[in-house]
Amino acid sequence: MNGSTIIFYLLAALTLICGLLSVSTRQIFRAAIYLLFSLIGIAGIYFWLQYEFIAAVQIVVYVGGIVVLIIFSIFLTQQAGEKLAKQKLGRKIFSALAVFCGFALTMIQVYQHSFYETSEEAVPTTVFNIGKKMMAVDKGGYALPFEIISMLLLAAMIGCIVIAASPNPFKGGASEDSGIKNNTATNENNS
């Protein structure tokens, strides 16, 4: 086993372990940090495959954008120290079944696809070639998925703003103003 293989296994282990910890921990802030390291592991695999541009996009968009947005949302809703509710056994079984079905579907697709060697020269992974494919609307282009992901990110940002702007929906509807009024009334009665 050479050094390149060891690096791959380390990056794969980092990605999988942090991904598993992200969905299994009850602390919401820790889940976001585990997600951060899982996405960094994926970027590391892209670097290992010598797709530097895709790795940089992974770090900028997902690590620098999505995870930071999630962490800010956690802090703005004042839920950083809170534990998530313990899940019922039925939900855990359903989640495990969904993961197994997704894994089985992926394996079926991989085994049904016939991989073959080609004599064609590989297309160089330059920024120009990637941009050309990203903006192409014909067969093999990625303009439509690119726009759909943009709308998804916009919806996530709007959701974070709505959650952050609401008067702390997790405290049972009592706002800080009513707490201040109650404390003031209590202090006046004690005087």
N, C-alpha and C positions, 0 to 999 in steps of 0.2 A: 504494500500500500504506500503510495507516494504522498507528498505533501499536499498536492492539489486535491486528492481524494479526502484526506483528513479535513481540509478546510471546508469542503462541501458537506461532510457529515456534521461538522461543528455548526455550520450555518443552518443546516436542515434541523438539527436538534434544537437550536435556539428558537427557530421559527415555530416548530411544533410544540415545544414545551411552553413557550410564552403564549401561544394561541390557546392551548388547553387551560393554562392558568387564567387567561383572560375571561374565558366563559365559565370557569368553575369557582372563582373567588366571589365572596359576598360583599367585599369592599369595593365600591364603585370607582374610587380613585385608583386603587391598585389595578383594577381591570383595565382602566385607560392606559396605565403605565405598561402593563403586560402587552397590550395591543401595540403600543409604541415600539417595544422591542421586537415583537413579532414582525412588524412591517419593516424594521431595520434589517432583520434577518433575511427577508425577501429581497430587499435592496442589495444586501451582500451577495445573495445568489446571482442576481443580475450582474453585479460586478465580476463575480467568479466566471460567468458565462461570457464576459467581455462585451456586455451591452451597457456601456457606460451611460449613454443618454437615457435609456429606460430606467436605469438605477437612479440617476439624478432626478428624473421625473417622479419616481417612487418616493424619494426622500422629500422633494419639494412639495408635492401635492398631498401625499398621504401622511407622511410624518410631520411635515411642516405646516400643513393646512388642516387636514381632517382631525388628527389627534389633538393638535393645539386647540382647535375649535371645541372638541369634546371636553378637554380639560378646563377651558374657560367656562363652558356651560356648567360643569360640575361646581366650579367655584362661585359662579354667579347665582346659582340656585342654592348655595350654601349646603350642599350635600356631600362635601368632601369626606367628612368623618363618619357618615351614616353607613350602616350595613343594609344591604338589600334583604328583602324578605326571603325566608327559607322556602325553597320551592317544594311543591307537593311531589310525591312519588310518581303520580301519573304524568306530570310535566317532564320529569327527568326521563322516564321511559319513552315518552313521545319524542323528546329531543335526541335520545340515543338512536331511536329508530330512524329519525330524519337524517341523522349523520350517516348511519349505515346505508340507507337508501341512496343518499348522494354519493357516497364512496363507491357503492356497487354500480351505480349508473356511470360514473367516471371510468371505472375499470372495464365495464362492458364496452364503452366507446373506444377505449385504448386497444382492447383486444380485437375488436371488429375492424379497426383501421389497419390497412396494410401499409407498412412502412417499407420503402424501397430506396435504394441508392439512386442518385441521379447524376448524370454527367454534366448538368448545367452548372455554371459558375454561381456561387452564392452572391446575392445582392449585398453590397457593402452597407453596413448600418451607419450611414452618415445622417446628420440632422436633416439634410435635404431630402434623402430618400424616405425617412420616417415622416417628415412633414408632408411629402407628396402623397403618401398612403393615408395619412390622417385626414387630409382634406379632400381626398378623392370620393366622388359620389357614385362611381361605376362599380363593377364587380371587383371585390377585393379591397374596396375603400372603407374607411372608418369614420366618415363624416357624421353619419346618423348616430352610431354609438357615442361618439364624442359629444354631440349635442344633448343626447339623453342623459349622459353623466353630468353635464353642465347643469341641466335642470334639476337633477337629483341633489347636487351640491347646493344650488340656490334654495331648494325646499328645506334642506337641512339647516342652512343659515337662518332662514326665516323662522323655522321652528325653535332654534336656539334663542333668537331674539324675543319671540313670544314668551318662552319659558322664563327668560331672564327678566322680562318687563313685568310679568305678573307678580302680584304681592305674595310671594312665597306660598305656593299652592300645597306644599307638603306639611304645613303646620296646622292643618285643620281649619283654614279659612281666617284665622285671626291675624290681623296685620300688626305691624310694629306700632302704628299710631294708637290702636286700641290698647295695646300693652302699656304704652306711655300714659294714656289717660287713666287706666286702671291703677297704675303705680302712683300717679298724682293724687287720685281720689283716696287711695289708701293712706298716703302720707298726710293729707289734710284731715282725715278722720282720726289719725293717731295724735295730731297736734292739739 
